[in-house]
């Protein structure tokens, strides 16, 4: 059963949702790779354009650890242009006043829904 773009039911609905969202998420990030944006804008763009696809589905369904690692890896590969990470992730997640860039943390954002 598909309701508002989310698969529900007794079957393997988690795999259906994951297989449906991963390509959409990846294509959105790949589209963003063509734009060379400032480091301070990237977290906001990622949250608005790419992660909004995740919030819609995973606010109602559980998210497994392999999906979290996939999405996080894809985000940081875009953020650092597939290069080495010069700043630790826990620093990038912090607010501007604490020296961070306010990057969205998928785990903490979806924790209240799990």
Buried (B, 14 or more C-beta within 10 A) or exposed (E): EEEEEBBBEEEEBBEBBBEBBBEBBBEBBEEBEEEEEEEEEBBBBBBEBBBEBBBEBBBEBEBEEEBBEBBBEBBBBBBBEEEEEEBEBEEBBBEEEEEBBBBBBBBEBBEEEE
